[in-house]
Amino acid sequence: MPENIISFIFSFVILLVFFGVLDVILLMLIRKNVKWPALIGAAVIYFTVIFGGIYLMSRSSPGQDMGTVMIAQFNSQSDAFVFELKKAGASAQDIQSFRQMYDLFFIKMLPGFMFLSVVFMAFLNYFVVRLFAYQRYGIKNEIPSFELWHLNEVAIWILIISALAVIGNNIIPFKWIYYAAINVLMVAANFYMVIGTAIVSFYLKKFKAPGFFRIITYLFIIFAAVVFPAVILIIIILGIFDTWFNFRKIQKEGYQWK
């Protein structure tokens, strides 16, 4: 059997074991009636520990440091793009601006993107295991309908503090604080975008919008994330201001809206 096929099969089996262990853990916790936020937290910790272990193992192998390899790959892509910019006649200032933006968004903000990926995988595994637990054991692990999702008020202070750190980067003595704040701000903005989308979904459902119109709206939001940043900014602001105005007039953290 060709070596690449054996490698593929081995990798696939490792992947099944990796997710299988997590799913078993989640199922055990669901059967113990653990609430869904703790389950998501457990999945995030699981992924963080595994990926952290893989990274540390890669660092112990000469020439296999995962972080170094990823950054080298990003830099290679950056150099290729700069080459195309030079061919197109871009000025040295434009090229320098591109390199700074590329370094910020694709290297310095890499931890934030990785964290969001981990949270997404945690939710995906939770939903699969939750469905299995209900069909196999009849256990309902309640999670609010998407239209009712909201964030605790603590989250807004995390966003505010990180935003202040980014704005005041010139007076911050340590540059790593600025980069950490940018990552936290980016993650918080994505969370509030989800809340803003939940608010939109709430009113689409409230006013009985046709299913086709709802799908178009969601697709537009996804499309806008790439093409129309202003639309996403509005949705993020909507999610942020829901902290104080509770646009949906829903119960939050056990307290009825007044």
VOPAGU-2260 file (C-alpha; in pm, 1 decimal, decimal comma):
REM VOPAGU-2260
SITE   aa  ch    i         X         Y         Z
SITE  MET   A    0       0,0       0,0       0,0
SITE  PRO   A    1     144,5     344,0     -97,1
SITE  GLU   A    2     294,0     541,3     189,3
SITE  ASN   A    3      66,1     844,0     138,0
SITE  ILE   A    4    -245,9     624,1     170,0
SITE  ILE   A    5    -113,8     469,2     492,1
SITE  SER   A    6     -39,3     816,6     624,1
SITE  PHE   A    7    -390,5     931,5     534,9
SITE  ILE   A    8    -554,5     633,9     706,3
SITE  PHE   A    9    -337,1     677,9    1015,8
SITE  SER   A   10    -421,6    1049,2    1034,5
SITE  PHE   A   11    -791,6     975,8     989,2
SITE  VAL   A   12    -789,0     719,8    1270,9
SITE  ILE   A   13    -605,6     963,8    1501,4
SITE  LEU   A   14    -866,3    1229,1    1416,6
SITE  LEU   A   15   -1150,8     989,4    1501,1
SITE  VAL   A   16    -988,9     904,9    1835,1
SITE  PHE   A   17    -928,0    1273,0    1905,7
SITE  PHE   A   18   -1292,3    1371,4    1856,5
SITE  GLY   A   19   -1423,3    1041,1    1991,8
SITE  VAL   A   20   -1260,3    1095,4    2331,4
SITE  LEU   A   21   -1410,3    1445,3    2350,8
SITE  ASP   A   22   -1755,6    1316,4    2258,1
SITE  VAL   A   23   -1736,9    1046,4    2527,7
SITE  ILE   A   24   -1640,4    1309,4    2784,9
SITE  LEU   A   25   -1927,1    1535,9    2677,3
SITE  LEU   A   26   -2173,9    1246,9    2687,0
SITE  MET   A   27   -2065,9    1154,1    3040,1
SITE  LEU   A   28   -2109,0    1514,6    3152,7
SITE  ILE   A   29   -2451,6    1540,5    2986,8
SITE  ARG   A   30   -2563,0    1224,1    3167,4
SITE  LYS   A   31   -2456,8    1393,0    3492,0
SITE  ASN   A   32   -2684,2    1687,7    3404,8
SITE  VAL   A   33   -2396,9    1933,6    3362,9
SITE  LYS   A   34   -2521,7    2262,0    3214,2
SITE  TRP   A   35   -2433,9    2353,7    2857,6
SITE  PRO   A   36   -2197,9    2648,9    2934,1
SITE  ALA   A   37   -1980,5    2414,6    3143,1
SITE  LEU   A   38   -1985,8    2159,1    2859,2
SITE  ILE   A   39   -1865,2    2417,4    2607,7
SITE  GLY   A   40   -1598,9    2525,0    2856,4
SITE  ALA   A   41   -1486,3    2164,8    2901,9
SITE  ALA   A   42   -1460,8    2117,6    2523,7
SITE  VAL   A   43   -1259,5    2438,1    2486,5
SITE  ILE   A   44   -1021,0    2326,1    2762,9
SITE  TYR   A   45    -989,1    1983,8    2594,9
SITE  PHE   A   46    -896,0    2135,4    2260,0
SITE  THR   A   47    -659,8    2384,9    2424,1
SITE  VAL   A   48    -476,3    2112,7    2618,6
SITE  ILE   A   49    -446,1    1884,8    2313,9
SITE  PHE   A   50    -333,8    2157,8    2074,8
SITE  GLY   A   51    -101,4    2300,6    2339,8
SITE  GLY   A   52      52,8    1955,7    2389,7
SITE  ILE   A   53      98,8    1909,9    2014,9
SITE  TYR   A   54     264,3    2251,3    1992,0
SITE  LEU   A   55     503,4    2178,1    2279,5
SITE  MET   A   56     591,6    1840,6    2126,5
SITE  SER   A   57     660,7    2007,2    1792,7
SITE  ARG   A   58     896,1    2253,2    1962,7
SITE  SER   A   59    1098,3    1967,1    2105,9
SITE  SER   A   60    1165,4    1832,6    1755,6
SITE  PRO   A   61    1434,6    2024,8    1562,3
SITE  GLY   A   62    1291,5    2194,2    1255,4
SITE  GLN   A   63     933,4    2094,2    1341,7
SITE  ASP   A   64     826,5    2389,9    1561,2
SITE  MET   A   65     462,1    2434,2    1458,3
SITE  GLY   A   66     458,6    2806,0    1534,9
SITE  THR   A   67     775,2    2872,0    1337,9
SITE  VAL   A   68     649,3    2668,0    1042,5
SITE  MET   A   69     314,0    2852,2    1035,7
SITE  ILE   A   70     477,3    3195,5    1057,6
SITE  ALA   A   71     724,3    3099,3     784,7
SITE  GLN   A   72     433,3    2994,0     564,3
SITE  PHE   A   73     251,0    3322,1     626,8
SITE  ASN   A   74     567,1    3521,0     552,4
SITE  SER   A   75     616,0    3326,0     231,1
SITE  GLN   A   76     263,3    3413,7     120,3
SITE  SER   A   77     326,2    3776,5     215,9
SITE  ASP   A   78     644,2    3785,8       8,2
SITE  ALA   A   79     458,9    3640,2    -289,4
SITE  PHE   A   80     189,6    3906,0    -263,6
SITE  VAL   A   81     449,3    4182,8    -224,8
SITE  PHE   A   82     618,3    4056,6    -541,1
SITE  GLU   A   83     288,3    4092,6    -727,4
SITE  LEU   A   84     240,6    4443,1    -582,5
SITE  LYS   A   85     584,3    4546,3    -705,7
SITE  LYS   A   86     504,5    4410,5   -1052,1
SITE  ALA   A   87     184,5    4617,9   -1047,8
SITE  GLY   A   88     386,8    4930,8    -966,2
SITE  ALA   A   89     291,0    4978,1    -600,4
SITE  SER   A   90     490,0    5238,6    -409,3
SITE  ALA   A   91     729,2    5152,3    -127,7
SITE  GLN   A   92     488,5    5317,3     118,9
SITE  ASP   A   93     197,6    5102,6      -0,4
SITE  ILE   A   94     409,7    4789,1      29,8
SITE  GLN   A   95     521,0    4883,3     380,0
SITE  SER   A   96     157,8    4948,5     482,5
SITE  PHE   A   97      57,8    4610,9     342,9
SITE  ARG   A   98     333,9    4433,5     535,7
SITE  GLN   A   99     228,4    4602,3     860,0
SITE  MET   A  100    -138,8    4512,5     810,4
SITE  TYR   A  101     -50,1    4156,8     708,5
SITE  ASP   A  102     171,9    4113,6    1014,0
SITE  LEU   A  103    -103,5    4244,7    1240,6
SITE  PHE   A  104    -399,9    4049,2    1103,6
SITE  PHE   A  105    -234,2    3721,4    1003,1
SITE  ILE   A  106      41,6    3679,9    1261,3
SITE  LYS   A  107     -22,9    3892,5    1569,3
SITE  MET   A  108    -396,4    3808,6    1567,9
SITE  LEU   A  109    -342,5    3438,0    1497,9
SITE  PRO   A  110    -414,8    3339,5    1864,4
SITE  GLY   A  111    -756,5    3506,1    1843,6
SITE  PHE   A  112    -846,8    3327,3    1520,7
SITE  MET   A  113    -732,1    2996,7    1669,9
SITE  PHE   A  114    -942,6    3053,6    1982,3
SITE  LEU   A  115   -1251,9    3126,1    1771,7
SITE  SER   A  116   -1186,9    2804,8    1576,9
SITE  VAL   A  117   -1165,4    2609,9    1904,1
SITE  VAL   A  118   -1494,7    2760,1    2027,8
SITE  PHE   A  119   -1661,5    2671,6    1695,9
SITE  MET   A  120   -1539,2    2309,8    1717,3
SITE  ALA   A  121   -1653,9    2291,9    2080,9
SITE  PHE   A  122   -2006,8    2400,3    1986,8
SITE  LEU   A  123   -2014,9    2163,9    1688,2
SITE  ASN   A  124   -1917,5    1863,1    1900,1
SITE  TYR   A  125   -2160,7    1964,4    2174,7
SITE  PHE   A  126   -2456,4    1983,9    1935,3
SITE  VAL   A  127   -2375,3    1641,1    1788,6
SITE  VAL   A  128   -2340,9    1475,9    2132,0
SITE  ARG   A  129   -2648,2    1659,0    2263,3
SITE  LEU   A  130   -2858,1    1516,5    1978,4
SITE  PHE   A  131   -2720,8    1165,6    2039,4
SITE  ALA   A  132   -2792,0    1191,1    2414,7
SITE  TYR   A  133   -3152,3    1286,7    2345,1
SITE  GLN   A  134   -3213,3    1013,7    2085,6
SITE  ARG   A  135   -3027,5     737,9    2275,7
SITE  TYR   A  136   -3108,4     818,6    2638,9
SITE  GLY   A  137   -3389,1    1072,1    2615,8
SITE  ILE   A  138   -3174,5    1327,1    2801,8
SITE  LYS   A  139   -3247,8    1690,5    2720,5
SITE  ASN   A  140   -2956,9    1923,5    2777,7
SITE  GLU   A  141   -3137,1    2253,6    2742,5
SITE  ILE   A  142   -2976,8    2537,6    2552,4
SITE  PRO   A  143   -3165,5    2857,7    2469,3
SITE  SER   A  144   -3298,4    2898,7    2119,1
SITE  PHE   A  145   -3055,2    3097,8    1904,7
SITE  GLU   A  146   -3298,5    3391,1    1900,6
SITE  LEU   A  147   -3253,5    3422,2    2279,4
SITE  TRP   A  148   -2874,8    3403,6    2300,3
SITE  HIS   A  149   -2712,3    3684,0    2499,0
SITE  LEU   A  150   -2388,9    3764,1    2680,9
SITE  ASN   A  151   -2332,4    3834,2    3046,6
SITE  GLU   A  152   -2262,6    4199,6    3132,2
SITE  VAL   A  153   -1907,8    4099,6    3229,4
SITE  ALA   A  154   -1835,5    4052,1    2858,2
SITE  ILE   A  155   -1895,7    4419,5    2782,5
SITE  TRP   A  156   -1627,7    4521,3    3031,7
SITE  ILE   A  157   -1381,6    4282,2    2871,2
SITE  LEU   A  158   -1457,1    4448,9    2537,6
SITE  ILE   A  159   -1429,9    4801,8    2682,3
SITE  ILE   A  160   -1098,4    4735,1    2860,8
SITE  SER   A  161    -944,8    4570,5    2552,9
SITE  ALA   A  162   -1067,6    4858,6    2332,0
SITE  LEU   A  163    -911,1    5114,8    2567,6
SITE  ALA   A  164    -582,8    4919,2    2559,7
SITE  VAL   A  165    -586,7    4923,7    2178,4
SITE  ILE   A  166    -669,3    5296,2    2162,9
SITE  GLY   A  167    -399,0    5380,2    2416,0
SITE  ASN   A  168    -130,2    5159,9    2260,4
SITE  ASN   A  169     112,1    5453,5    2237,0
SITE  ILE   A  170     123,7    5492,3    2615,3
SITE  ILE   A  171     130,4    5120,9    2699,7
SITE  PRO   A  172     484,4    5027,6    2813,5
SITE  PHE   A  173     467,1    4667,8    2691,6
SITE  LYS   A  174     380,4    4592,5    2328,4
SITE  TRP   A  175     252,2    4242,5    2413,4
SITE  ILE   A  176     -35,7    4401,8    2606,4
SITE  TYR   A  177    -142,7    4580,3    2286,9
SITE  TYR   A  178    -129,4    4259,8    2083,2
SITE  ALA   A  179    -317,4    4068,0    2353,7
SITE  ALA   A  180    -582,7    4342,6    2364,4
SITE  ILE   A  181    -626,2    4328,2    1986,4
SITE  ASN   A  182    -686,9    3953,2    2003,9
SITE  VAL   A  183    -934,7    3988,9    2292,6
SITE  LEU   A  184   -1113,7    4273,1    2111,1
SITE  MET   A  185   -1140,3    4067,7    1793,1
SITE  VAL   A  186   -1280,9    3766,2    1979,1
SITE  ALA   A  187   -1528,6    3985,1    2172,1
SITE  ALA   A  188   -1639,8    4155,0    1849,0
SITE  ASN   A  189   -1711,6    3814,6    1693,4
SITE  PHE   A  190   -1916,1    3711,3    1997,5
SITE  TYR   A  191   -2119,8    4031,7    1977,5
SITE  MET   A  192   -2168,2    3976,1    1605,8
SITE  VAL   A  193   -2331,3    3642,5    1696,1
SITE  ILE   A  194   -2554,8    3822,6    1948,6
SITE  GLY   A  195   -2644,0    4086,7    1690,0
SITE  THR   A  196   -2734,4    3811,5    1444,7
SITE  ALA   A  197   -2947,8    3647,3    1715,6
SITE  ILE   A  198   -3137,6    3975,9    1755,9
SITE  VAL   A  199   -3198,1    3991,8    1380,8
SITE  SER   A  200   -3314,8    3628,6    1390,0
SITE  PHE   A  201   -3547,4    3709,3    1682,2
SITE  TYR   A  202   -3730,3    3979,7    1488,7
SITE  LEU   A  203   -3743,1    3774,1    1170,2
SITE  LYS   A  204   -3916,0    3504,8    1372,8
SITE  LYS   A  205   -4134,5    3750,7    1562,2
SITE  PHE   A  206   -4269,5    3907,4    1243,3
SITE  LYS   A  207   -4305,1    3564,0    1080,8
SITE  ALA   A  208   -4066,7    3632,8     793,0
SITE  PRO   A  209   -4078,0    3360,8     523,9
SITE  GLY   A  210   -3812,8    3090,5     551,8
SITE  PHE   A  211   -3658,4    3187,6     218,0
SITE  PHE   A  212   -3619,6    3550,0     333,2
SITE  ARG   A  213   -3451,5    3432,6     654,1
SITE  ILE   A  214   -3200,9    3222,8     458,4
SITE  ILE   A  215   -3125,0    3518,7     230,8
SITE  THR   A  216   -3073,5    3740,9     535,7
SITE  TYR   A  217   -2829,1    3497,9     697,9
SITE  LEU   A  218   -2640,7    3451,8     370,9
SITE  PHE   A  219   -2619,2    3828,5     332,9
SITE  ILE   A  220   -2471,4    3861,6     683,0
SITE  ILE   A  221   -2209,3    3596,4     599,4
SITE  PHE   A  222   -2136,9    3764,7     265,8
SITE  ALA   A  223   -2120,0    4108,1     431,8
SITE  ALA   A  224   -1849,6    3982,5     669,5
SITE  VAL   A  225   -1615,0    3983,7     368,8
SITE  VAL   A  226   -1752,9    4248,3     132,1
SITE  PHE   A  227   -1949,0    4498,7     345,0
SITE  PRO   A  228   -1767,7    4553,2     677,0
SITE  ALA   A  229   -2005,8    4840,0     765,1
SITE  VAL   A  230   -2297,9    4595,0     784,4
SITE  ILE   A  231   -2107,2    4369,0    1023,4
SITE  LEU   A  232   -2010,7    4672,0    1232,3
SITE  ILE   A  233   -2378,9    4762,9    1266,2
SITE  ILE   A  234   -2462,9    4406,9    1374,9
SITE  ILE   A  235   -2178,1    4411,5    1629,6
SITE  ILE   A  236   -2298,6    4746,7    1768,5
SITE  LEU   A  237   -2650,7    4604,5    1786,2
SITE  GLY   A  238   -2519,3    4315,0    1994,0
SITE  ILE   A  239   -2320,1    4549,1    2219,3
SITE  PHE   A  240   -2607,8    4788,2    2291,6
SITE  ASP   A  241   -2836,5    4495,5    2367,0
SITE  THR   A  242   -2640,2    4472,2    2693,0
SITE  TRP   A  243   -2814,6    4786,2    2818,0
SITE  PHE   A  244   -3132,2    4814,9    2609,3
SITE  ASN   A  245   -3234,6    4447,4    2585,3
SITE  PHE   A  246   -3394,7    4495,2    2243,2
SITE  ARG   A  247   -3579,0    4164,1    2265,5
SITE  LYS   A  248   -3709,1    4226,6    2620,2
SITE  ILE   A  249   -3595,6    3878,4    2725,3
SITE  GLN   A  250   -3497,7    3731,1    3059,4
SITE  LYS   A  251   -3123,9    3745,7    3121,1
SITE  GLU   A  252   -2921,4    3563,4    3385,7
SITE  GLY   A  253   -3240,5    3464,3    3566,8
SITE  TYR   A  254   -3373,2    3819,9    3588,6
SITE  GLN   A  255   -3688,3    3918,1    3401,7
SITE  TRP   A  256   -3655,5    4230,7    3188,3
SITE  LYS   A  257   -3822,3    4538,8    3336,2
